[in-house]
Amino acid sequence: MSVSPPLRKLQYALAVAREAHFRKAAESVNVSQPTLSRQIRELEDDIGLELFQRDCHPVALTTAGRAFIAVVEEMMVKIDTDFQRAKDAARHALRQTSTSITIGHSAFVSSGIRREIRSALSRKFAYLQMQFRTVSASELVSSINSRLVEIGLTFTPNESSVLEQMAVRTERLCVVVSQDSALMGRPAVTLADLKSYPLIVACSERAHPILYARLLEECRASGFRPTIAEEVTSAQEAFDLVEEKVGVAILPYGVCEEAPASIRYFPISGIEPLRLVFLRRHDDGMAAEILEELTEALEGKNVEYAS
């Protein structure tokens, strides 16, 4: 029984036919020229035909080589099509066995975006039972790796370098104040304007150390060391403390839309917005398919302050 040559050898032959040059062909497929030349020789031995005229520049196909390459090109197109069909079949099979997914999210991800996610998934993944679970930033990576949740939704920067990240949108940071605050009525507020105020922050050295370090660095760049009044674990806790005049809060814009009428919020100018990202394991095909749909549905919907 005859054995077909490895696909790699056929790809190398196509590269030489395309480039008409062995060195350029080797560079295009990221191998050394000796390796490529050896593989082409082995292919010619496998089929009993010489494919290339090596004594001319540029390298030319033989008559047999032209016929061979023409059929291989057609075959490669079919392989690409069949490979896509195989992926689609695997995803369909996965859908039949995977009926639920859990999304672990930061406590400071707004209910609005969770509604958007539910709406987007219900259109294409009607069979899927979806759960949201609040998970602290310090525990989210381990929760995904241990498969307690399949997808994470949190603000960067975060501690993970081993998970796949997919950008969702950006959110401006806002200052949240009581109605009688001296900050009310200003056309814009910078971080430096907050240096004399006790701050209520949505991160801590324990719960989200990288985000906490970023806040301290931003304050240092603005010329002061902040006075942290409270490190809260939810937006509602921050709202309560603002109403009690404990300090002013710094929160992502999305959750500020859920603030009670008794307090006000507006953006802090001069600092970079937060990036909201999805996280997943590299080997989780179901999560990858879901996130591909979600990022397309949510693309371009950055949360900006509107007066």
Buried (B, 14 or more C-beta within 10 A) or exposed (E): EEEEBEEEBBBBBBBBBEBBBBEBBBBBBEBEBEEBBBBBBEBBEBBEBBBBBEEEEEBBBBEBBEEBBEEBEEEBEEEEEEEEEEEEEEBEEEBEEBEEBBBBBBBBBBEEBBEBBEEBBEEEBEEBEBEBEEBBBBBBBEBBBEEBBBBBBBBBBBBBEEBBBBEBBBBBBBBBBBEEBEBEEEEEBBBBBBBEBBBBBBBBEEBBBBBBEBBBEBBEEBEEEBEBBBBBBEBBBBBBBBBEEBBBBBBBBBBBEEBEEEBBBBBBBBBEBBBBBBBBBEEBBBBBBBBEBBBEBBEEEBBEBEE
